[in-house]
Amino acid sequence: MAQKKAQRRSTCPINASLELLGDRWSLLVIRDLAFAGPRNYNDFLNGEEGIATNILAARLTSLQASGLITSHRDPDDGRKIVYRLTAKGLDLAPALLELGRWAMKHELGLRRPDPLRHWEADRDGFLAQLRKDRLAAGSTAAAGSRPARGSVQK
């Protein structure tokens, strides 16, 4: 399927990335899905950063429309929707980890999370395992569930 060319303000790849991901909430949703695994709406709401429901709903919708995440009915509880990263979304993991490394170097009072420790110890091995865990889990779960329809499930 051919991808529709997005209308961009410029042809700069950094600009294109920021137009797609340019707020902290989008990156934090991707972070949670990359390093903590599949999540439902309430998992995001109960996160440390305290995202508002309207912002969360908008970000989940936008990330799905961009092909970075997918949603499926929870096979254990059909009332819930489970969100997962796509391969495109998981490709952002190295950028997030490098942002974390930068913050550890330049900001005070931060804790070094386990994913960052593993990344620093063995980048290729950690990324390969992350891809195996996240993408295999998504394809297995997706095979047994129907894609969610309509707007973001709360």
Number of C-alpha atoms within 10 A of each C-alpha: 3 4 5 6 6 7 8 12 9 9 9 9 10 11 14 16 10 10 12 15 17 13 11 9 19 18 17 16 22 25 19 17 23 25 16 11 18 18 18 19 18 13 11 19 15 10 12 7 10 11 16 11 14 8 12 20 16 15 19 24 18 16 20 19 11 14 13 20 22 23 27 22 22 21 15 7 9 13 11 18 22 24 24 29 28 20 15 12 20 22 15 16 22 14 10 17 19 14 12 16 16 11 13 15 10 8 8 8 6 11 7 12 11 10 18 19 14 14 18 14 11 11 15 12 12 17 18 11 12 18 17 12 13 21 19 12 14 22 12 10 17 19 10 12 14 14 15 18 11 7 10 17 18 13
